[in-house]
Amino acid sequence: AHCISQWGQDFRPSYRKIAEFLHTLPVRPPVAAFTATATARVQQDIREQLELRDPLCEVTGFDRPNLYFDVQPPRSKRSALLSLLQARRDRSGIVYCATRSGVEKVWAYLQERGFSAARYHAGLDEEERRQNQDDFQFDRKTVMVATNAFGMGIDKSNVSYVIHYNMPKSLEAYYQEAGRAGRDGEPADCILLYSAGDITTAKFLLENSGNEELDEEEQEQVRRQDQARLQAMIGYCRTSGCLRGSLLDYFGQAHGPACGNCGNCRGEYQLQDITVPAQMILSCVHRVKSRLGYYVGKTLLVQVLRGSRTQRVAGLGLDQLSTYGLMSRLPAEQVRTLMDFLEAEGLLRTNPLHATLEPTPAAA
């Protein structure tokens, strides 16, 4: 039912015709709406769009204690995936990819390495999709490699892991897909393999998912909401806090400080004082803005901080700033990681319209 709300993921304007249809009936029948992932705003919108009359609203809770959540940023996703699946050869699971081509590549890779894998995406003919789904459903294949086209209506209790090869576009989508694991109540793993390139892919998919049924103003509203959901998804991937807590916060459910059953709660961390590097980055953001009159993206900021001699840096006069070259001894990836941390901590934000890095009021 979240599809009826423009504030929900996968908003489909045609769903709004349900209320129009109900008006054509001689007697309005009892109407019920169900969904697994609706924030408080989406719940309210569902009530209004379906014109529900004094409805009973039952929220059973979003927590799935048997699910273990983890986000891993591997250098090689293929190697990481292979390692994860080798440790789970005798178990049934799903590997989600963002695109059809991604499914084809991962599926071929797993087949080459002897895994009993099936594939599923909208580009396959209906007969192959049905056959592959049945093979997975009845344990003739142990791994399903799929886009998000796979999963709706899947009633398979023994899925013991869901691995996301790419970051989804929203936490709603992620929680729905990850939630297909562990429906038998047994322990199950939900692991997301994250890389900075996933953000680029997600933005591309959002920018190319316009809906012709919406007018220009409605399309802009949906676009802004999609960008906000993407930022929440990125925040989940970057947080050092409890992953389950991050999910429950998003859906508005109270929880303890740590769940003890996610990668961050179980992980071991070495505390490091990054006050000085943080000051360097924040100062650079401000000084670039003062020099140019506008904010810039992470790539250019990293170049300035590391003392890059590129034509763009020199052409803009950014090599004259006092912050130029302050972090020249650090690898570019480490500088980016520090920026990501400051963003996760709420000191910086990425402007979704221009992909520029900007300070928040908390950075003042």
C-alpha positions in Angstrom: 0.0 0.0 0.0 3.0 2.4 0.3 2.9 2.7 -3.5 -0.2 4.9 -3.2 1.8 7.6 -1.3 4.1 10.0 -3.1 6.1 9.9 0.1 6.6 6.2 -0.2 9.1 4.3 -2.3 7.9 3.1 -5.8 5.1 5.6 -5.9 2.6 4.7 -8.6 0.1 7.4 -9.4 -2.3 4.9 -10.9 -2.8 3.5 -7.4 -4.7 6.8 -6.6 -7.4 5.6 -8.9 -8.4 3.1 -6.3 -10.3 5.8 -4.3 -12.0 7.0 -7.6 -13.0 3.4 -8.3 -14.5 3.0 -4.8 -16.7 6.1 -5.5 -18.3 4.3 -8.4 -19.6 1.4 -6.3 -23.2 1.4 -5.1 -21.9 0.6 -1.5 -18.4 1.2 -0.3 -17.0 -2.1 0.9 -14.6 -2.5 3.9 -11.1 -1.4 2.8 -7.9 -2.6 4.3 -4.3 -1.6 3.4 -1.1 -3.5 4.2 2.6 -2.8 3.8 5.7 -3.8 5.6 7.7 -0.5 5.4 5.8 2.7 6.0 7.0 5.7 7.9 4.5 7.7 10.0 4.1 10.2 7.1 3.4 7.4 4.6 0.9 5.8 7.0 -1.0 9.1 7.2 -0.9 9.5 3.4 -2.3 6.0 2.9 -5.2 6.8 5.2 -5.9 10.0 3.3 -5.5 8.7 -0.2 -7.8 5.7 0.4 -10.2 7.9 2.4 -10.2 5.3 5.2 -12.9 6.0 7.7 -11.8 5.9 11.3 -9.5 2.9 10.5 -7.9 0.5 12.9 -4.1 1.1 12.5 -2.0 -1.7 13.7 1.8 -1.4 13.6 3.4 -4.6 14.8 6.9 -3.2 14.9 9.8 -3.2 12.5 12.4 -5.1 14.5 13.4 -8.6 13.3 15.7 -9.8 16.1 16.8 -12.9 14.2 18.3 -10.9 11.4 22.0 -9.9 11.6 22.8 -6.7 9.7 26.2 -5.8 8.3 27.7 -3.2 5.9 31.0 -4.1 4.3 33.1 -1.8 2.1 35.4 -4.4 0.4 38.1 -3.5 -2.1 36.8 -6.2 -4.4 33.1 -7.0 -4.3 33.5 -10.1 -6.3 36.1 -11.5 -3.8 34.0 -10.5 -0.9 30.9 -12.1 -2.4 32.8 -15.3 -3.2 34.0 -15.6 0.4 30.5 -15.0 1.8 28.9 -17.6 -0.4 31.7 -20.2 0.1 30.9 -20.0 3.8 27.2 -20.6 3.0 27.4 -23.2 0.3 24.8 -25.5 1.9 22.3 -22.6 2.6 19.7 -20.9 0.5 20.1 -17.2 -0.2 19.5 -14.2 -2.5 22.0 -11.8 -4.0 20.5 -8.5 -5.1 22.1 -6.4 -7.9 21.0 -2.9 -8.9 20.9 -3.5 -12.7 20.1 -6.3 -15.1 23.7 -6.3 -16.4 24.9 -6.6 -12.9 22.7 -9.7 -12.4 24.1 -11.2 -15.6 27.7 -10.6 -14.6 27.4 -11.9 -11.0 25.3 -14.9 -12.1 27.9 -15.9 -14.7 30.7 -15.4 -12.2 29.1 -17.7 -9.6 28.3 -20.3 -12.2 31.9 -20.4 -13.3 32.9 -21.1 -9.7 30.5 -24.0 -9.3 27.6 -22.4 -7.5 24.1 -23.6 -8.1 22.8 -20.2 -9.1 19.7 -18.9 -10.9 19.0 -15.4 -12.2 15.9 -13.2 -12.3 15.2 -9.8 -13.9 12.6 -8.2 -16.1 14.7 -8.7 -19.2 14.2 -12.5 -19.2 11.3 -14.1 -20.9 8.4 -15.1 -18.6 9.0 -18.8 -18.9 12.6 -18.6 -17.8 11.7 -16.3 -14.9 9.0 -18.8 -13.8 11.4 -21.8 -14.1 14.2 -20.0 -12.2 11.8 -18.9 -9.5 10.6 -22.5 -9.1 14.1 -23.9 -9.1 15.0 -21.6 -6.2 11.6 -22.0 -4.4 12.0 -25.8 -4.4 15.8 -25.8 -3.6 16.9 -27.1 -7.0 19.1 -23.9 -7.0 20.6 -22.5 -3.8 21.4 -19.0 -4.9 19.1 -16.5 -6.6 20.9 -13.5 -8.3 18.3 -10.9 -9.0 17.2 -7.3 -9.4 14.4 -5.9 -7.1 11.9 -7.4 -9.6 12.4 -10.6 -7.6 10.8 -11.0 -4.2 7.3 -9.7 -4.2 5.1 -12.6 -3.2 8.0 -15.0 -2.6 7.1 -17.3 0.3 10.2 -19.2 1.0 10.9 -19.7 4.6 14.5 -21.0 4.5 16.3 -18.0 3.0 19.2 -17.8 5.4 20.9 -14.8 3.9 20.3 -11.8 1.6 23.4 -10.1 0.2 23.1 -6.8 -1.6 25.9 -6.5 -4.2 24.9 -2.8 -4.6 23.3 -0.3 -2.3 19.6 0.1 -2.8 18.0 3.6 -3.4 16.2 3.7 -0.1 16.0 2.2 3.4 12.5 1.1 2.6 13.6 -0.9 -0.4 16.6 -2.3 1.6 14.5 -3.4 4.5 11.9 -5.1 2.3 14.5 -7.0 0.4 16.7 -7.9 3.4 13.5 -9.0 5.2 13.1 -11.9 2.8 15.7 -13.7 4.9 14.9 -15.5 8.1 11.1 -15.9 7.7 11.3 -19.2 9.5 12.5 -17.3 12.6 16.0 -18.8 12.4 19.1 -16.7 12.5 19.8 -15.1 9.1 22.3 -12.6 7.6 21.6 -9.4 5.8 24.9 -8.1 4.3 25.3 -5.0 2.2 28.5 -4.6 0.1 29.0 -0.9 -0.2 31.2 1.3 -2.4 31.2 4.9 -3.4 30.3 3.9 -7.0 26.9 2.6 -5.7 25.9 6.2 -5.0 26.5 7.2 -8.6 24.5 4.2 -9.8 21.6 5.0 -7.5 21.5 8.6 -8.6 21.5 7.6 -12.2 18.6 5.2 -11.6 16.6 7.9 -9.8 17.3 10.5 -12.5 16.0 8.1 -15.1 12.8 7.0 -13.4 10.5 9.8 -14.2 6.7 9.2 -14.2 4.7 10.7 -17.1 1.5 10.5 -15.1 2.7 13.3 -12.8 2.7 17.0 -13.6 6.0 19.0 -13.3 5.4 20.1 -9.7 4.6 16.6 -8.6 7.6 15.2 -10.3 9.8 17.7 -8.5 8.3 16.7 -5.2 8.9 13.0 -5.8 12.4 13.8 -7.0 13.2 15.7 -3.8 11.8 12.8 -1.7 13.8 10.2 -3.6 16.9 12.2 -3.0 16.2 12.5 0.8 15.6 8.7 0.9 18.9 8.1 -0.9 20.7 10.3 1.6 19.2 8.2 4.5 20.4 5.1 2.7 23.9 6.5 2.4 23.9 7.5 6.0 23.0 3.9 7.0 26.0 2.6 5.0 28.4 5.1 6.6 27.2 5.0 10.2 29.5 3.7 12.9 26.5 3.3 15.2 24.1 0.3 15.7 22.8 -0.6 12.2 19.5 -2.0 13.6 19.1 1.2 15.6 19.6 3.2 12.4 16.8 1.2 10.7 14.4 1.5 13.6 15.1 5.2 13.9 14.1 5.7 10.3 10.8 3.9 10.8 10.1 5.7 14.1 10.5 2.8 16.5 12.1 3.1 19.9 15.1 0.9 20.7 18.0 0.4 23.0 21.5 1.9 22.4 23.0 -1.3 20.9 21.4 -4.5 19.5 24.5 -6.7 19.9 23.5 -8.4 16.6 24.9 -6.2 13.8 28.3 -5.7 12.3 28.8 -2.4 14.1 27.8 -3.7 17.5 30.0 -6.8 17.2 32.9 -5.0 15.5 36.0 -3.8 17.2 37.0 -0.2 16.7 40.1 1.7 17.5 39.4 5.2 18.8 41.2 8.0 17.1 41.1 11.8 17.7 40.3 13.4 14.4 39.7 16.9 15.7 42.6 18.4 13.6 41.8 16.6 10.3 38.1 17.6 10.8 39.0 21.2 11.3 41.1 21.1 8.1 38.2 19.7 6.1 35.6 22.1 7.5 38.0 25.0 7.0 38.6 24.0 3.4 34.9 23.8 2.7 34.4 27.4 4.0 37.5 28.8 2.3 36.5 27.3 -1.1 33.1 28.8 -0.8 34.5 32.2 0.2 36.9 32.1 -2.8 34.4 30.9 -5.5 31.0 32.0 -4.1 29.6 28.5 -4.2 30.2 25.1 -2.7 32.0 22.3 -4.6 32.0 18.5 -4.6 34.2 16.1 -2.7 36.5 15.3 -5.5 37.7 18.9 -5.9 37.9 19.4 -2.1 40.1 16.3 -1.8 42.3 17.7 -4.6 42.7 21.0 -2.7 43.5 19.3 0.6 46.0 17.0 -1.0 47.7 19.8 -2.9 46.8 18.6 -6.4 48.4 20.4 -9.3 45.5 19.8 -11.7 44.6 22.6 -14.1 41.2 23.0 -12.6 42.6 23.6 -9.1 45.0 26.2 -10.4 42.5 27.8 -12.8 40.1 28.5 -9.9 42.9 29.8 -7.8 42.3 27.2 -5.1 46.1 26.5 -4.8 46.3 29.9 -3.1 44.1 28.9 -0.2 45.7 28.3 3.3 44.1 24.9 3.3 45.8 23.8 0.0 48.0 20.8 0.6 47.3 20.4 4.3 46.5 16.7 3.9 49.1 15.9 1.2 50.4 13.0 3.2 47.1 11.2 3.3 45.8 8.9 0.5 42.8 10.4 -1.3 40.6 7.5 -0.1 41.4 8.3 3.6 40.5 12.0 3.1 37.2 10.9 1.5 36.6 8.5 4.5 37.0 11.4 6.9 34.5 13.5 4.9 32.1 10.6 5.0 32.5 10.3 8.7 31.8 14.1 9.2 28.7 13.7 7.0 27.5 10.7 9.0 28.0 12.7 12.2 25.9 15.5 10.8 28.6 18.2 10.4 28.5 18.1 6.6 25.8 17.3 4.1 25.7 16.5 0.4 23.3 18.8 -1.5 21.2 16.4 -3.5 20.6 18.9 -6.4 24.3 19.7 -7.1 26.2 17.0 -5.3 28.2 19.7 -3.4 29.5 19.2 0.1 28.2 21.8 2.5 28.5 22.5 6.2 25.5 22.0 8.5 24.5 24.3 11.4 26.2 21.8 13.7 29.6 22.6 12.1 29.4 26.3 13.2 
